[in-house]
Amino acid sequence: MALYFFVSIAVCLLGLWMMRGTPETKAESHGDYKFDLPGVLSFMIAMIAIQVVVTQGNRLGWGSPLVLGLIAVTVIVGAAFLRIESRSPNAFFDFSLFKNATYTGATISNFLLNGVAGTLIVSLQLVQLGGNMTAQAAGMLTLGYAIAIIAFIRVGEKLLRLYGARKPMIWGCLITGLAIVLLSPANMLLDDYKISAIIGYTLFGVGLAFYATPSTDAALSNLPAEQAGAGSGIYKMASSLGAAFGVAISATIFTAFSANNESITWLEGVITFAGRQDNLAVREAAILALGFNVLMIVVAIASIMLTIPKGKKA
């Protein structure tokens, strides 16, 4: 645990070191600017409502009046948000940014790649609930993830200079996808799975490190200076929302099917599960939830291939 703590501190210090000397860029300010309170409030209400649906829908019942009401709130308030932002001269969410195909593709892939954060939740729950590992022992398996990000984040920057944004972004997605595949074989014996997980977590960090800098460059270098601030904010918000929704959806899939796996027992006829048989519900649910994360990687790669131009200039 102490080692994990010091590695986390090292990651934070590395981030601060990399920010040194970064110049501040400001867009021209206008005296008539007003804070977009209606847009922010409508966005918050819609996001909170849909998050409750995603995370609590299985427990509350997908057809319950509360869940249906929250879905209605999401749709109605979401539509109001779109209307407000399309008409406000001071909109905090500038939809005109998405007329830029490269920015749109980079932001979508960023949302999806951050969404696979659910992989960590599911895989750690798998070894704890299915393998009776302690939280500390399970957490130690992820040390390679933090170390890989520290070691390879600058490699992503060098790859950007050599090949442009498109190839490193695709490579990062492929490596991350391979990491999820290595974390998916819940049919293995625990000792074998630990080895696969250590390699998988390390590759997970490598993939994200390869992707991060090229993706940011692809998104922001194609925007005019006056839109850079708004573009950066939306791009970062896509990261946060992607992680939030990815964790919520992955955890919901895992929790729902581990509690009642009758609809996925067909996996037992396709995959041979070694070792204990009393934890099949947890293991099968983990395979399904991790498969959802692989699907997000596939969509992210498609987004990159369709929108990010080839060559060194993104």
Backbone hydrogen bonds, N-H to C=O, Kabsch-Sander energy under -0.5 kcal/mol:
donor,donor_aa,acceptor,acceptor_aa,energy
5,F,1,M,-2.2
6,F,2,A,-2.4
7,V,3,L,-2.2
8,S,4,Y,-2.0
9,I,5,F,-2.1
10,A,6,F,-2.2
11,V,7,V,-2.0
12,C,8,S,-1.9
13,L,9,I,-2.5
14,L,10,A,-2.4
15,G,11,V,-2.1
16,L,12,C,-2.0
17,W,13,L,-2.4
18,M,14,L,-2.4
19,M,15,G,-1.0
20,R,17,W,-1.2
22,T,19,M,-1.9
26,K,24,E,-0.5
33,Y,30,H,-1.5
37,L,35,F,-2.1
40,V,36,D,-2.2
41,L,37,L,-2.7
42,S,38,P,-2.3
43,F,39,G,-2.0
44,M,40,V,-2.5
45,I,41,L,-2.5
46,A,42,S,-2.1
47,M,43,F,-2.4
48,I,44,M,-2.6
49,A,45,I,-2.4
50,I,46,A,-2.2
51,Q,47,M,-2.1
52,V,48,I,-2.2
53,V,49,A,-1.9
54,V,50,I,-2.5
55,T,51,Q,-2.6
56,Q,52,V,-2.6
57,G,53,V,-1.7
60,L,56,Q,-2.9
61,G,57,G,-2.1
64,S,61,G,-1.9
68,L,64,S,-2.5
69,G,65,P,-2.4
70,L,66,L,-2.3
71,I,67,V,-2.3
72,A,68,L,-2.1
73,V,69,G,-2.3
74,T,70,L,-2.5
75,V,71,I,-2.3
76,I,72,A,-2.8
77,V,73,V,-2.8
78,G,74,T,-2.0
79,A,75,V,-2.1
80,A,76,I,-2.0
81,F,77,V,-2.4
82,L,78,G,-2.1
83,R,79,A,-2.0
84,I,80,A,-2.7
85,E,81,F,-2.8
86,S,82,L,-1.7
87,R,83,R,-0.8
87,R,84,I,-0.8
88,S,84,I,-1.8
91,A,88,S,-1.0
94,D,92,F,-0.7
95,F,93,F,-1.0
97,L,94,D,-1.5
98,F,95,F,-1.5
99,K,96,S,-1.6
100,N,97,L,-1.6
101,A,99,K,-0.8
104,T,100,N,-2.5
105,G,101,A,-2.8
106,A,102,T,-2.4
107,T,103,Y,-2.3
108,I,104,T,-2.6
109,S,105,G,-2.4
110,N,106,A,-1.9
111,F,107,T,-2.4
112,L,108,I,-2.3
113,L,109,S,-2.8
114,N,110,N,-2.0
115,G,111,F,-1.2
116,V,112,L,-0.8
116,V,113,L,-0.5
117,A,114,N,-1.5
118,G,115,G,-1.6
119,T,116,V,-2.0
120,L,117,A,-1.1
121,I,117,A,-1.0
122,V,118,G,-2.5
123,S,119,T,-2.7
124,L,120,L,-2.1
125,Q,121,I,-2.2
126,L,122,V,-2.3
127,V,123,S,-1.8
128,Q,124,L,-1.5
129,L,125,Q,-3.2
130,G,125,Q,-0.6
130,G,126,L,-2.3
131,G,126,L,-0.7
132,N,128,Q,-0.7
133,M,127,V,-2.1
138,A,134,T,-2.5
139,G,135,A,-2.4
140,M,136,Q,-1.7
141,L,137,A,-0.7
141,L,138,A,-1.0
142,T,139,G,-1.5
143,L,140,M,-1.3
145,Y,142,T,-1.4
146,A,142,T,-1.0
147,I,143,L,-2.2
148,A,144,G,-2.4
149,I,145,Y,-1.7
150,I,146,A,-1.9
151,A,147,I,-2.4
152,F,148,A,-2.3
153,I,149,I,-1.5
156,G,152,F,-1.6
157,E,153,I,-0.9
158,K,154,R,-1.9
159,L,155,V,-2.6
160,L,156,G,-1.8
161,R,157,E,-1.7
162,L,158,K,-1.9
163,Y,159,L,-3.0
164,G,160,L,-2.0
169,M,165,A,-2.0
170,I,166,R,-2.2
171,W,167,K,-3.1
172,G,168,P,-2.7
173,C,169,M,-2.0
174,L,170,I,-2.7
175,I,171,W,-2.7
176,T,172,G,-2.3
177,G,173,C,-2.7
178,L,174,L,-2.5
179,A,175,I,-2.1
180,I,176,T,-2.0
181,V,177,G,-2.2
182,L,178,L,-2.2
183,L,179,A,-1.2
184,S,180,I,-0.6
184,S,181,V,-0.9
186,A,184,S,-2.8
188,M,185,P,-1.6
193,Y,189,L,-2.6
194,K,190,L,-2.3
195,I,191,D,-1.2
196,S,192,D,-2.0
197,A,193,Y,-2.9
198,I,194,K,-2.5
199,I,195,I,-1.9
200,G,196,S,-2.5
201,Y,197,A,-3.2
202,T,198,I,-1.7
203,L,199,I,-2.4
204,F,200,G,-2.1
205,G,201,Y,-1.7
206,V,202,T,-2.0
207,G,203,L,-3.0
208,L,204,F,-2.0
209,A,205,G,-2.1
210,F,206,V,-2.5
211,Y,207,G,-1.8
212,A,208,L,-2.2
213,T,209,A,-0.7
215,S,211,Y,-2.3
216,T,212,A,-2.2
217,D,213,T,-2.5
218,A,214,P,-2.5
219,A,215,S,-2.3
220,L,216,T,-2.5
221,S,217,D,-2.4
223,L,220,L,-1.4
227,Q,224,P,-1.8
228,A,224,P,-0.6
228,A,225,A,-1.0
231,G,227,Q,-2.9
232,S,228,A,-2.5
233,G,229,G,-2.1
234,I,230,A,-2.4
235,Y,231,G,-2.4
236,K,232,S,-2.4
237,M,233,G,-2.3
238,A,234,I,-2.2
239,S,235,Y,-1.3
240,S,236,K,-2.0
241,L,237,M,-3.0
242,G,238,A,-2.4
243,A,239,S,-2.3
244,A,240,S,-2.4
245,F,241,L,-3.0
246,G,242,G,-2.8
247,V,243,A,-2.5
248,A,244,A,-2.2
249,I,245,F,-3.0
250,S,246,G,-2.4
251,A,247,V,-2.6
252,T,248,A,-2.1
253,I,249,I,-2.6
254,F,250,S,-2.5
255,T,251,A,-2.9
256,A,252,T,-2.8
257,F,253,I,-2.2
258,S,254,F,-2.1
259,A,255,T,-1.4
260,N,256,A,-1.2
264,I,261,N,-1.7
265,T,262,E,-0.8
267,L,264,I,-1.8
268,E,265,T,-1.7
269,G,266,W,-1.2
270,V,266,W,-0.6
270,V,267,L,-1.0
271,I,267,L,-3.4
273,F,271,I,-0.6
274,A,187,N,-2.8
274,A,272,T,-0.7
280,L,277,Q,-0.8
283,R,279,N,-2.0
284,E,280,L,-3.0
285,A,281,A,-2.1
286,A,282,V,-2.0
287,I,283,R,-1.9
288,L,284,E,-2.0
289,A,285,A,-2.5
290,L,286,A,-2.7
291,G,287,I,-1.7
292,F,288,L,-1.4
293,N,289,A,-1.2
294,V,290,L,-1.8
295,L,291,G,-1.9
296,M,292,F,-1.6
297,I,293,N,-1.6
298,V,294,V,-2.0
299,V,295,L,-2.1
300,A,296,M,-2.3
301,I,297,I,-2.4
302,A,298,V,-2.1
303,S,299,V,-2.3
304,I,300,A,-2.1
305,M,301,I,-2.6
306,L,302,A,-1.8
307,T,303,S,-1.2
308,I,304,I,-2.5
314,A,312,K,-0.8
